Each structure stands twice: as structure tokens, then as C-alpha cells.
Amino acid sequence: MMRSQDAIAEVFLTALKGLSKEDREAVLAGIASDKSLAEDLLDLALIESRRDEPSRPFREFLSDKRRA
């Protein structure tokens, strides 16, 4: 069963993909010019780009950070 936020996201993505290139660029430029939305988008892009990287325990990360 699809969660409501997944359904809403799908509607927005479908609408965005259905726009002309010019209109799609205007919407994306609006998102990029909104500081809060742009930060969210950058965070999500970083998470997605690193999704397949191995993880490690947070305590190990902190230990390495303290040594540096």
C-alpha cells in the first residue's frame, strides 16, 4: 500500500514531468532560489549519491573525528 506522502510526491513528479521544458525550468529555478527548498534538495541529492556507500557506527566516526 502506498503511503500518502508517496502518492503526493508521485502526483507532483508526474505534473513536473508533464510541463514544457521552459515551464519545468521555471519551477526548478524557483525551488533553487528558495533557500530552504534548495538546502533540502542538496541534502537529498547528497544522500542519494552516497546511498550505496558502506555505513559505519557513529561512535567509530566520532572516535576518528577526535583523532583528526
CHARMM-style PDB file with segment names, atoms N, HN, CA, C and O in Angstrom:
ATOM      1  N   MET     1       0.840  -1.186   0.000  1.00  0.00      PROA
ATOM      2  CA  MET     1       0.000   0.000   0.000  1.00  0.00      PROA
ATOM      3  C   MET     1       0.885   1.249   0.000  1.00  0.00      PROA
ATOM      4  O   MET     1       1.856   1.326   0.752  1.00  0.00      PROA
ATOM      5  N   MET     2       0.550   2.205  -0.830  1.00  0.00      PROA
ATOM      6  HN  MET     2      -0.239   2.142  -1.441  1.00  0.00      PROA
ATOM      7  CA  MET     2       1.334   3.425  -0.968  1.00  0.00      PROA
ATOM      8  C   MET     2       1.002   4.397   0.172  1.00  0.00      PROA
ATOM      9  O   MET     2      -0.166   4.626   0.485  1.00  0.00      PROA
ATOM     10  N   ARG     3       2.045   4.960   0.782  1.00  0.00      PROA
ATOM     11  HN  ARG     3       2.994   4.773   0.528  1.00  0.00      PROA
ATOM     12  CA  ARG     3       1.830   5.967   1.820  1.00  0.00      PROA
ATOM     13  C   ARG     3       1.319   7.249   1.176  1.00  0.00      PROA
ATOM     14  O   ARG     3       1.565   7.495  -0.005  1.00  0.00      PROA
ATOM     15  N   SER     4       0.614   8.059   1.945  1.00  0.00      PROA
ATOM     16  HN  SER     4       0.414   7.859   2.904  1.00  0.00      PROA
ATOM     17  CA  SER     4       0.032   9.279   1.378  1.00  0.00      PROA
ATOM     18  C   SER     4       1.110  10.226   0.855  1.00  0.00      PROA
ATOM     19  O   SER     4       0.923  10.849  -0.190  1.00  0.00      PROA
ATOM     20  N   GLN     5       2.243  10.346   1.569  1.00  0.00      PROA
ATOM     21  HN  GLN     5       2.395   9.840   2.418  1.00  0.00      PROA
ATOM     22  CA  GLN     5       3.286  11.250   1.065  1.00  0.00      PROA
ATOM     23  C   GLN     5       3.914  10.725  -0.226  1.00  0.00      PROA
ATOM     24  O   GLN     5       4.349  11.515  -1.063  1.00  0.00      PROA
ATOM     25  N   ASP     6       3.968   9.403  -0.397  1.00  0.00      PROA
ATOM     26  HN  ASP     6       3.615   8.761   0.284  1.00  0.00      PROA
ATOM     27  CA  ASP     6       4.464   8.841  -1.656  1.00  0.00      PROA
ATOM     28  C   ASP     6       3.500   9.164  -2.795  1.00  0.00      PROA
ATOM     29  O   ASP     6       3.923   9.480  -3.907  1.00  0.00      PROA
ATOM     30  N   ALA     7       2.217   9.081  -2.510  1.00  0.00      PROA
ATOM     31  HN  ALA     7       1.873   8.824  -1.606  1.00  0.00      PROA
ATOM     32  CA  ALA     7       1.210   9.389  -3.531  1.00  0.00      PROA
ATOM     33  C   ALA     7       1.270  10.863  -3.918  1.00  0.00      PROA
ATOM     34  O   ALA     7       1.171  11.205  -5.096  1.00  0.00      PROA
ATOM     35  N   ILE     8       1.431  11.729  -2.929  1.00  0.00      PROA
ATOM     36  HN  ILE     8       1.511  11.451  -1.971  1.00  0.00      PROA
ATOM     37  CA  ILE     8       1.526  13.164  -3.209  1.00  0.00      PROA
ATOM     38  C   ILE     8       2.784  13.454  -4.032  1.00  0.00      PROA
ATOM     39  O   ILE     8       2.738  14.214  -4.999  1.00  0.00      PROA
ATOM     40  N   ALA     9       3.887  12.855  -3.650  1.00  0.00      PROA
ATOM     41  HN  ALA     9       3.925  12.237  -2.864  1.00  0.00      PROA
ATOM     42  CA  ALA     9       5.135  13.054  -4.391  1.00  0.00      PROA
ATOM     43  C   ALA     9       4.982  12.588  -5.833  1.00  0.00      PROA
ATOM     44  O   ALA     9       5.455  13.252  -6.755  1.00  0.00      PROA
ATOM     45  N   GLU    10       4.330  11.462  -6.028  1.00  0.00      PROA
ATOM     46  HN  GLU    10       3.946  10.922  -5.278  1.00  0.00      PROA
ATOM     47  CA  GLU    10       4.117  10.935  -7.381  1.00  0.00      PROA
ATOM     48  C   GLU    10       3.291  11.895  -8.224  1.00  0.00      PROA
ATOM     49  O   GLU    10       3.579  12.087  -9.405  1.00  0.00      PROA
ATOM     50  N   VAL    11       2.267  12.500  -7.630  1.00  0.00      PROA
ATOM     51  HN  VAL    11       2.033  12.344  -6.670  1.00  0.00      PROA
ATOM     52  CA  VAL    11       1.430  13.472  -8.351  1.00  0.00      PROA
ATOM     53  C   VAL    11       2.271  14.671  -8.770  1.00  0.00      PROA
ATOM     54  O   VAL    11       2.194  15.116  -9.915  1.00  0.00      PROA
ATOM     55  N   PHE    12       3.077  15.197  -7.841  1.00  0.00      PROA
ATOM     56  HN  PHE    12       3.139  14.836  -6.911  1.00  0.00      PROA
ATOM     57  CA  PHE    12       3.913  16.347  -8.166  1.00  0.00      PROA
ATOM     58  C   PHE    12       4.951  16.004  -9.229  1.00  0.00      PROA
ATOM     59  O   PHE    12       5.181  16.795 -10.145  1.00  0.00      PROA
ATOM     60  N   LEU    13       5.577  14.841  -9.119  1.00  0.00      PROA
ATOM     61  HN  LEU    13       5.391  14.199  -8.376  1.00  0.00      PROA
ATOM     62  CA  LEU    13       6.578  14.451 -10.120  1.00  0.00      PROA
ATOM     63  C   LEU    13       5.949  14.265 -11.497  1.00  0.00      PROA
ATOM     64  O   LEU    13       6.524  14.673 -12.506  1.00  0.00      PROA
ATOM     65  N   THR    14       4.783  13.657 -11.535  1.00  0.00      PROA
ATOM     66  HN  THR    14       4.317  13.326 -10.715  1.00  0.00      PROA
ATOM     67  CA  THR    14       4.085  13.465 -12.808  1.00  0.00      PROA
ATOM     68  C   THR    14       3.751  14.817 -13.429  1.00  0.00      PROA
ATOM     69  O   THR    14       3.924  15.016 -14.632  1.00  0.00      PROA
ATOM     70  N   ALA    15       3.270  15.748 -12.599  1.00  0.00      PROA
ATOM     71  HN  ALA    15       3.129  15.587 -11.622  1.00  0.00      PROA
ATOM     72  CA  ALA    15       2.945  17.084 -13.099  1.00  0.00      PROA
ATOM     73  C   ALA    15       4.204  17.797 -13.595  1.00  0.00      PROA
ATOM     74  O   ALA    15       4.176  18.434 -14.648  1.00  0.00      PROA
ATOM     75  N   LEU    16       5.301  17.697 -12.853  1.00  0.00      PROA
ATOM     76  HN  LEU    16       5.324  17.179 -11.998  1.00  0.00      PROA
ATOM     77  CA  LEU    16       6.554  18.343 -13.251  1.00  0.00      PROA
ATOM     78  C   LEU    16       7.054  17.784 -14.575  1.00  0.00      PROA
ATOM     79  O   LEU    16       7.469  18.537 -15.456  1.00  0.00      PROA
ATOM     80  N   LYS    17       7.015  16.465 -14.716  1.00  0.00      PROA
ATOM     81  HN  LYS    17       6.678  15.853 -14.001  1.00  0.00      PROA
ATOM     82  CA  LYS    17       7.467  15.838 -15.958  1.00  0.00      PROA
ATOM     83  C   LYS    17       6.584  16.208 -17.135  1.00  0.00      PROA
ATOM     84  O   LYS    17       7.043  16.201 -18.277  1.00  0.00      PROA
ATOM     85  N   GLY    18       5.328  16.530 -16.877  1.00  0.00      PROA
ATOM     86  HN  GLY    18       4.955  16.536 -15.949  1.00  0.00      PROA
ATOM     87  CA  GLY    18       4.394  16.875 -17.932  1.00  0.00      PROA
ATOM     88  C   GLY    18       4.506  18.307 -18.422  1.00  0.00      PROA
ATOM     89  O   GLY    18       3.893  18.667 -19.427  1.00  0.00      PROA
ATOM     90  N   LEU    19       5.278  19.125 -17.728  1.00  0.00      PROA
ATOM     91  HN  LEU    19       5.776  18.833 -16.912  1.00  0.00      PROA
ATOM     92  CA  LEU    19       5.445  20.518 -18.134  1.00  0.00      PROA
ATOM     93  C   LEU    19       6.380  20.629 -19.333  1.00  0.00      PROA
ATOM     94  O   LEU    19       7.197  19.746 -19.597  1.00  0.00      PROA
ATOM     95  N   SER    20       6.237  21.729 -20.041  1.00  0.00      PROA
ATOM     96  HN  SER    20       5.574  22.446 -19.827  1.00  0.00      PROA
ATOM     97  CA  SER    20       7.189  22.009 -21.115  1.00  0.00      PROA
ATOM     98  C   SER    20       8.551  22.247 -20.480  1.00  0.00      PROA
ATOM     99  O   SER    20       8.648  22.511 -19.281  1.00  0.00      PROA
ATOM    100  N   LYS    21       9.596  22.154 -21.282  1.00  0.00      PROA
ATOM    101  HN  LYS    21       9.518  21.941 -22.255  1.00  0.00      PROA
ATOM    102  CA  LYS    21      10.951  22.361 -20.759  1.00  0.00      PROA
ATOM    103  C   LYS    21      11.077  23.739 -20.118  1.00  0.00      PROA
ATOM    104  O   LYS    21      11.685  23.882 -19.058  1.00  0.00      PROA
ATOM    105  N   GLU    22      10.512  24.732 -20.751  1.00  0.00      PROA
ATOM    106  HN  GLU    22      10.017  24.616 -21.613  1.00  0.00      PROA
ATOM    107  CA  GLU    22      10.587  26.102 -20.239  1.00  0.00      PROA
ATOM    108  C   GLU    22       9.874  26.222 -18.882  1.00  0.00      PROA
ATOM    109  O   GLU    22      10.410  26.820 -17.949  1.00  0.00      PROA
ATOM    110  N   ASP    23       8.685  25.661 -18.779  1.00  0.00      PROA
ATOM    111  HN  ASP    23       8.250  25.175 -19.536  1.00  0.00      PROA
ATOM    112  CA  ASP    23       7.941  25.718 -17.520  1.00  0.00      PROA
ATOM    113  C   ASP    23       8.630  24.901 -16.430  1.00  0.00      PROA
ATOM    114  O   ASP    23       8.670  25.322 -15.274  1.00  0.00      PROA
ATOM    115  N   ARG    24       9.169  23.740 -16.787  1.00  0.00      PROA
ATOM    116  HN  ARG    24       9.136  23.398 -17.727  1.00  0.00      PROA
ATOM    117  CA  ARG    24       9.873  22.898 -15.820  1.00  0.00      PROA
ATOM    118  C   ARG    24      11.098  23.645 -15.288  1.00  0.00      PROA
ATOM    119  O   ARG    24      11.371  23.612 -14.088  1.00  0.00      PROA
ATOM    120  N   GLU    25      11.826  24.310 -16.165  1.00  0.00      PROA
ATOM    121  HN  GLU    25      11.604  24.337 -17.140  1.00  0.00      PROA
ATOM    122  CA  GLU    25      12.997  25.080 -15.737  1.00  0.00      PROA
ATOM    123  C   GLU    25      12.588  26.214 -14.809  1.00  0.00      PROA
ATOM    124  O   GLU    25      13.307  26.517 -13.856  1.00  0.00      PROA
ATOM    125  N   ALA    26      11.443  26.849 -15.069  1.00  0.00      PROA
ATOM    126  HN  ALA    26      10.859  26.603 -15.842  1.00  0.00      PROA
ATOM    127  CA  ALA    26      10.962  27.931 -14.206  1.00  0.00      PROA
ATOM    128  C   ALA    26      10.630  27.392 -12.812  1.00  0.00      PROA
ATOM    129  O   ALA    26      10.955  28.030 -11.811  1.00  0.00      PROA
ATOM    130  N   VAL    27       9.993  26.234 -12.742  1.00  0.00      PROA
ATOM    131  HN  VAL    27       9.730  25.716 -13.556  1.00  0.00      PROA
ATOM    132  CA  VAL    27       9.669  25.641 -11.440  1.00  0.00      PROA
ATOM    133  C   VAL    27      10.945  25.282 -10.698  1.00  0.00      PROA
ATOM    134  O   VAL    27      11.078  25.589  -9.513  1.00  0.00      PROA
ATOM    135  N   LEU    28      11.890  24.634 -11.381  1.00  0.00      PROA
ATOM    136  HN  LEU    28      11.782  24.385 -12.344  1.00  0.00      PROA
ATOM    137  CA  LEU    28      13.137  24.234 -10.736  1.00  0.00      PROA
ATOM    138  C   LEU    28      13.967  25.444 -10.320  1.00  0.00      PROA
ATOM    139  O   LEU    28      14.629  25.413  -9.282  1.00  0.00      PROA
ATOM    140  N   ALA    29      13.940  26.497 -11.109  1.00  0.00      PROA
ATOM    141  HN  ALA    29      13.403  26.523 -11.952  1.00  0.00      PROA
ATOM    142  CA  ALA    29      14.653  27.727 -10.736  1.00  0.00      PROA
ATOM    143  C   ALA    29      14.026  28.336  -9.488  1.00  0.00      PROA
ATOM    144  O   ALA    29      14.728  28.872  -8.631  1.00  0.00      PROA
ATOM    145  N   GLY    30      12.705  28.251  -9.389  1.00  0.00      PROA
ATOM    146  HN  GLY    30      12.135  27.815 -10.085  1.00  0.00      PROA
ATOM    147  CA  GLY    30      12.027  28.744  -8.192  1.00  0.00      PROA
ATOM    148  C   GLY    30      12.425  27.953  -6.956  1.00  0.00      PROA
ATOM    149  O   GLY    30      12.631  28.525  -5.886  1.00  0.00      PROA
ATOM    150  N   ILE    31      12.533  26.644  -7.104  1.00  0.00      PROA
ATOM    151  HN  ILE    31      12.366  26.180  -7.973  1.00  0.00      PROA
ATOM    152  CA  ILE    31      12.977  25.800  -5.988  1.00  0.00      PROA
ATOM    153  C   ILE    31      14.411  26.158  -5.612  1.00  0.00      PROA
ATOM    154  O   ILE    31      14.730  26.292  -4.431  1.00  0.00      PROA
ATOM    155  N   ALA    32      15.271  26.312  -6.609  1.00  0.00      PROA
ATOM    156  HN  ALA    32      15.012  26.203  -7.568  1.00  0.00      PROA
ATOM    157  CA  ALA    32      16.684  26.612  -6.359  1.00  0.00      PROA
ATOM    158  C   ALA    32      16.862  27.983  -5.715  1.00  0.00      PROA
ATOM    159  O   ALA    32      17.818  28.184  -4.967  1.00  0.00      PROA
ATOM    160  N   SER    33      15.974  28.922  -5.985  1.00  0.00      PROA
ATOM    161  HN  SER    33      15.198  28.758  -6.593  1.00  0.00      PROA
ATOM    162  CA  SER    33      16.124  30.267  -5.423  1.00  0.00      PROA
ATOM    163  C   SER    33      15.534  30.388  -4.017  1.00  0.00      PROA
ATOM    164  O   SER    33      15.760  31.386  -3.334  1.00  0.00      PROA
ATOM    165  N   ASP    34      14.781  29.378  -3.586  1.00  0.00      PROA
ATOM    166  HN  ASP    34      14.597  28.567  -4.142  1.00  0.00      PROA
ATOM    167  CA  ASP    34      14.237  29.358  -2.228  1.00  0.00      PROA
ATOM    168  C   ASP    34      15.254  28.658  -1.328  1.00  0.00      PROA
ATOM    169  O   ASP    34      15.491  27.458  -1.471  1.00  0.00      PROA
ATOM    170  N   LYS    35      15.854  29.407  -0.402  1.00  0.00      PROA
ATOM    171  HN  LYS    35      15.662  30.382  -0.286  1.00  0.00      PROA
ATOM    172  CA  LYS    35      16.969  28.876   0.392  1.00  0.00      PROA
ATOM    173  C   LYS    35      16.625  27.556   1.085  1.00  0.00      PROA
ATOM    174  O   LYS    35      17.413  26.612   1.038  1.00  0.00      PROA
ATOM    175  N   SER    36      15.488  27.486   1.709  1.00  0.00      PROA
ATOM    176  HN  SER    36      14.848  28.253   1.747  1.00  0.00      PROA
ATOM    177  CA  SER    36      15.103  26.287   2.452  1.00  0.00      PROA
ATOM    178  C   SER    36      14.904  25.090   1.519  1.00  0.00      PROA
ATOM    179  O   SER    36      15.371  23.987   1.802  1.00  0.00      PROA
ATOM    180  N   LEU    37      14.210  25.321   0.411  1.00  0.00      PROA
ATOM    181  HN  LEU    37      13.831  26.218   0.182  1.00  0.00      PROA
ATOM    182  CA  LEU    37      13.983  24.227  -0.537  1.00  0.00      PROA
ATOM    183  C   LEU    37      15.287  23.798  -1.206  1.00  0.00      PROA
ATOM    184  O   LEU    37      15.508  22.608  -1.432  1.00  0.00      PROA
ATOM    185  N   ALA    38      16.137  24.751  -1.519  1.00  0.00      PROA
ATOM    186  HN  ALA    38      15.957  25.718  -1.336  1.00  0.00      PROA
ATOM    187  CA  ALA    38      17.418  24.427  -2.156  1.00  0.00      PROA
ATOM    188  C   ALA    38      18.281  23.583  -1.217  1.00  0.00      PROA
ATOM    189  O   ALA    38      18.923  22.627  -1.653  1.00  0.00      PROA
ATOM    190  N   GLU    39      18.298  23.937   0.069  1.00  0.00      PROA
ATOM    191  HN  GLU    39      17.777  24.714   0.423  1.00  0.00      PROA
ATOM    192  CA  GLU    39      19.076  23.148   1.037  1.00  0.00      PROA
ATOM    193  C   GLU    39      18.526  21.726   1.142  1.00  0.00      PROA
ATOM    194  O   GLU    39      19.289  20.761   1.200  1.00  0.00      PROA
ATOM    195  N   ASP    40      17.196  21.604   1.166  1.00  0.00      PROA
ATOM    196  HN  ASP    40      16.576  22.388   1.119  1.00  0.00      PROA
ATOM    197  CA  ASP    40      16.575  20.275   1.223  1.00  0.00      PROA
ATOM    198  C   ASP    40      16.966  19.455  -0.001  1.00  0.00      PROA
ATOM    199  O   ASP    40      17.301  18.275   0.108  1.00  0.00      PROA
ATOM    200  N   LEU    41      16.919  20.092  -1.158  1.00  0.00      PROA
ATOM    201  HN  LEU    41      16.647  21.050  -1.247  1.00  0.00      PROA
ATOM    202  CA  LEU    41      17.251  19.397  -2.401  1.00  0.00      PROA
ATOM    203  C   LEU    41      18.711  18.956  -2.420  1.00  0.00      PROA
ATOM    204  O   LEU    41      19.017  17.843  -2.846  1.00  0.00      PROA
ATOM    205  N   LEU    42      19.608  19.818  -1.965  1.00  0.00      PROA
ATOM    206  HN  LEU    42      19.359  20.722  -1.619  1.00  0.00      PROA
ATOM    207  CA  LEU    42      21.024  19.449  -1.908  1.00  0.00      PROA
ATOM    208  C   LEU    42      21.263  18.306  -0.931  1.00  0.00      PROA
ATOM    209  O   LEU    42      22.038  17.392  -1.211  1.00  0.00      PROA
ATOM    210  N   ASP    43      20.594  18.363   0.219  1.00  0.00      PROA
ATOM    211  HN  ASP    43      19.964  19.106   0.447  1.00  0.00      PROA
ATOM    212  CA  ASP    43      20.718  17.271   1.197  1.00  0.00      PROA
ATOM    213  C   ASP    43      20.258  15.948   0.598  1.00  0.00      PROA
ATOM    214  O   ASP    43      20.933  14.927   0.735  1.00  0.00      PROA
ATOM    215  N   LEU    44      19.105  15.973  -0.068  1.00  0.00      PROA
ATOM    216  HN  LEU    44      18.557  16.802  -0.179  1.00  0.00      PROA
ATOM    217  CA  LEU    44      18.572  14.746  -0.668  1.00  0.00      PROA
ATOM    218  C   LEU    44      19.470  14.225  -1.782  1.00  0.00      PROA
ATOM    219  O   LEU    44      19.638  13.014  -1.925  1.00  0.00      PROA
ATOM    220  N   ALA    45      20.051  15.130  -2.578  1.00  0.00      PROA
ATOM    221  HN  ALA    45      19.914  16.114  -2.462  1.00  0.00      PROA
ATOM    222  CA  ALA    45      20.949  14.719  -3.649  1.00  0.00      PROA
ATOM    223  C   ALA    45      22.203  14.056  -3.066  1.00  0.00      PROA
ATOM    224  O   ALA    45      22.684  13.054  -3.597  1.00  0.00      PROA
ATOM    225  N   LEU    46      22.723  14.614  -1.984  1.00  0.00      PROA
ATOM    226  HN  LEU    46      22.332  15.428  -1.553  1.00  0.00      PROA
ATOM    227  CA  LEU    46      23.901  14.028  -1.341  1.00  0.00      PROA
ATOM    228  C   LEU    46      23.582  12.649  -0.778  1.00  0.00      PROA
ATOM    229  O   LEU    46      24.356  11.708  -0.954  1.00  0.00      PROA
ATOM    230  N   ILE    47      22.451  12.531  -0.105  1.00  0.00      PROA
ATOM    231  HN  ILE    47      21.822  13.295   0.038  1.00  0.00      PROA
ATOM    232  CA  ILE    47      22.042  11.235   0.451  1.00  0.00      PROA
ATOM    233  C   ILE    47      21.917  10.207  -0.663  1.00  0.00      PROA
ATOM    234  O   ILE    47      22.410   9.086  -0.538  1.00  0.00      PROA
ATOM    235  N   GLU    48      21.263  10.585  -1.740  1.00  0.00      PROA
ATOM    236  HN  GLU    48      20.862  11.496  -1.841  1.00  0.00      PROA
ATOM    237  CA  GLU    48      21.056   9.646  -2.850  1.00  0.00      PROA
ATOM    238  C   GLU    48      22.388   9.248  -3.485  1.00  0.00      PROA
ATOM    239  O   GLU    48      22.575   8.087  -3.847  1.00  0.00      PROA
ATOM    240  N   SER    49      23.313  10.200  -3.622  1.00  0.00      PROA
ATOM    241  HN  SER    49      23.161  11.143  -3.327  1.00  0.00      PROA
ATOM    242  CA  SER    49      24.600   9.887  -4.261  1.00  0.00      PROA
ATOM    243  C   SER    49      25.461   8.964  -3.402  1.00  0.00      PROA
ATOM    244  O   SER    49      26.338   8.270  -3.917  1.00  0.00      PROA
ATOM    245  N   ARG    50      25.209   8.957  -2.084  1.00  0.00      PROA
ATOM    246  HN  ARG    50      24.496   9.520  -1.666  1.00  0.00      PROA
ATOM    247  CA  ARG    50      26.029   8.142  -1.186  1.00  0.00      PROA
ATOM    248  C   ARG    50      25.286   6.918  -0.655  1.00  0.00      PROA
ATOM    249  O   ARG    50      25.781   6.219   0.229  1.00  0.00      PROA
ATOM    250  N   ARG    51      24.109   6.665  -1.193  1.00  0.00      PROA
ATOM    251  HN  ARG    51      23.706   7.233  -1.911  1.00  0.00      PROA
ATOM    252  CA  ARG    51      23.242   5.591  -0.703  1.00  0.00      PROA
ATOM    253  C   ARG    51      23.928   4.221  -0.680  1.00  0.00      PROA
ATOM    254  O   ARG    51      23.682   3.432   0.233  1.00  0.00      PROA
ATOM    255  N   ASP    52      24.766   3.930  -1.645  1.00  0.00      PROA
ATOM    256  HN  ASP    52      24.966   4.571  -2.386  1.00  0.00      PROA
ATOM    257  CA  ASP    52      25.379   2.605  -1.744  1.00  0.00      PROA
ATOM    258  C   ASP    52      26.719   2.495  -1.005  1.00  0.00      PROA
ATOM    259  O   ASP    52      27.357   1.443  -1.030  1.00  0.00      PROA
ATOM    260  N   GLU    53      27.137   3.567  -0.359  1.00  0.00      PROA
ATOM    261  HN  GLU    53      26.618   4.422  -0.339  1.00  0.00      PROA
ATOM    262  CA  GLU    53      28.384   3.515   0.393  1.00  0.00      PROA
ATOM    263  C   GLU    53      28.185   2.702   1.674  1.00  0.00      PROA
ATOM    264  O   GLU    53      27.102   2.715   2.258  1.00  0.00      PROA
ATOM    265  N   PRO    54      29.210   2.011   2.100  1.00  0.00      PROA
ATOM    266  CA  PRO    54      29.071   1.254   3.358  1.00  0.00      PROA
ATOM    267  C   PRO    54      28.898   2.208   4.536  1.00  0.00      PROA
ATOM    268  O   PRO    54      29.411   3.327   4.527  1.00  0.00      PROA
ATOM    269  N   SER    55      28.184   1.756   5.527  1.00  0.00      PROA
ATOM    270  HN  SER    55      27.768   0.847   5.535  1.00  0.00      PROA
ATOM    271  CA  SER    55      27.991   2.572   6.727  1.00  0.00      PROA
ATOM    272  C   SER    55      28.956   2.118   7.813  1.00  0.00      PROA
ATOM    273  O   SER    55      29.580   1.061   7.716  1.00  0.00      PROA
ATOM    274  N   ARG    56      29.063   2.944   8.847  1.00  0.00      PROA
ATOM    275  HN  ARG    56      28.557   3.803   8.925  1.00  0.00      PROA
ATOM    276  CA  ARG    56      29.879   2.557   9.991  1.00  0.00      PROA
ATOM    277  C   ARG    56      29.231   3.123  11.242  1.00  0.00      PROA
ATOM    278  O   ARG    56      28.457   4.078  11.168  1.00  0.00      PROA
ATOM    279  N   PRO    57      29.541   2.546  12.379  1.00  0.00      PROA
ATOM    280  CA  PRO    57      28.926   3.015  13.625  1.00  0.00      PROA
ATOM    281  C   PRO    57      29.283   4.475  13.908  1.00  0.00      PROA
ATOM    282  O   PRO    57      30.393   4.928  13.631  1.00  0.00      PROA
ATOM    283  N   PHE    58      28.321   5.185  14.462  1.00  0.00      PROA
ATOM    284  HN  PHE    58      27.419   4.817  14.688  1.00  0.00      PROA
ATOM    285  CA  PHE    58      28.519   6.598  14.771  1.00  0.00      PROA
ATOM    286  C   PHE    58      29.662   6.799  15.763  1.00  0.00      PROA
ATOM    287  O   PHE    58      30.431   7.751  15.631  1.00  0.00      PROA
ATOM    288  N   ARG    59      29.782   5.924  16.744  1.00  0.00      PROA
ATOM    289  HN  ARG    59      29.157   5.151  16.851  1.00  0.00      PROA
ATOM    290  CA  ARG    59      30.863   6.038  17.735  1.00  0.00      PROA
ATOM    291  C   ARG    59      32.233   5.927  17.057  1.00  0.00      PROA
ATOM    292  O   ARG    59      33.180   6.600  17.463  1.00  0.00      PROA
ATOM    293  N   GLU    60      32.338   5.096  16.046  1.00  0.00      PROA
ATOM    294  HN  GLU    60      31.569   4.549  15.716  1.00  0.00      PROA
ATOM    295  CA  GLU    60      33.591   4.976  15.296  1.00  0.00      PROA
ATOM    296  C   GLU    60      33.897   6.281  14.572  1.00  0.00      PROA
ATOM    297  O   GLU    60      35.038   6.742  14.566  1.00  0.00      PROA
ATOM    298  N   PHE    61      32.887   6.868  13.971  1.00  0.00      PROA
ATOM    299  HN  PHE    61      31.960   6.494  13.976  1.00  0.00      PROA
ATOM    300  CA  PHE    61      33.045   8.154  13.297  1.00  0.00      PROA
ATOM    301  C   PHE    61      33.536   9.215  14.287  1.00  0.00      PROA
ATOM    302  O   PHE    61      34.475   9.955  13.994  1.00  0.00      PROA
ATOM    303  N   LEU    62      32.893   9.284  15.463  1.00  0.00      PROA
ATOM    304  HN  LEU    62      32.130   8.683  15.700  1.00  0.00      PROA
ATOM    305  CA  LEU    62      33.296  10.266  16.468  1.00  0.00      PROA
ATOM    306  C   LEU    62      34.727  10.034  16.934  1.00  0.00      PROA
ATOM    307  O   LEU    62      35.475  10.990  17.136  1.00  0.00      PROA
ATOM    308  N   SER    63      35.107   8.791  17.105  1.00  0.00      PROA
ATOM    309  HN  SER    63      34.498   8.014  16.941  1.00  0.00      PROA
ATOM    310  CA  SER    63      36.456   8.463  17.524  1.00  0.00      PROA
ATOM    311  C   SER    63      37.470   8.945  16.488  1.00  0.00      PROA
ATOM    312  O   SER    63      38.491   9.534  16.845  1.00  0.00      PROA
ATOM    313  N   ASP    64      37.193   8.699  15.217  1.00  0.00      PROA
ATOM    314  HN  ASP    64      36.364   8.222  14.928  1.00  0.00      PROA
ATOM    315  CA  ASP    64      38.080   9.159  14.142  1.00  0.00      PROA
ATOM    316  C   ASP    64      38.139  10.681  14.102  1.00  0.00      PROA
ATOM    317  O   ASP    64      39.196  11.265  13.862  1.00  0.00      PROA
ATOM    318  N   LYS    65      37.011  11.309  14.337  1.00  0.00      PROA
ATOM    319  HN  LYS    65      36.152  10.835  14.532  1.00  0.00      PROA
ATOM    320  CA  LYS    65      36.924  12.776  14.293  1.00  0.00      PROA
ATOM    321  C   LYS    65      37.761  13.399  15.412  1.00  0.00      PROA
ATOM    322  O   LYS    65      38.412  14.424  15.209  1.00  0.00      PROA
ATOM    323  N   ARG    66      37.741  12.784  16.578  1.00  0.00      PROA
ATOM    324  HN  ARG    66      37.212  11.951  16.743  1.00  0.00      PROA
ATOM    325  CA  ARG    66      38.510  13.305  17.721  1.00  0.00      PROA
ATOM    326  C   ARG    66      40.014  13.185  17.492  1.00  0.00      PROA
ATOM    327  O   ARG    66      40.789  14.019  17.960  1.00  0.00      PROA
ATOM    328  N   ARG    67      40.418  12.143  16.770  1.00  0.00      PROA
ATOM    329  HN  ARG    67      39.789  11.465  16.390  1.00  0.00      PROA
ATOM    330  CA  ARG    67      41.847  11.935  16.494  1.00  0.00      PROA
ATOM    331  C   ARG    67      42.368  12.916  15.448  1.00  0.00      PROA
ATOM    332  O   ARG    67      43.563  13.211  15.423  1.00  0.00      PROA
ATOM    333  N   ALA    68      41.508  13.413  14.605  1.00  0.00      PROA
ATOM    334  HN  ALA    68      40.537  13.173  14.626  1.00  0.00      PROA
ATOM    335  CA  ALA    68      41.945  14.290  13.492  1.00  0.00      PROA
ATOM    336  C   ALA    68      42.249  15.698  13.946  1.00  0.00      PROA
ATOM    337  OT1 ALA    68      42.624  16.542  13.132  1.00  0.00      PROA
TER     338      ALA     68
END
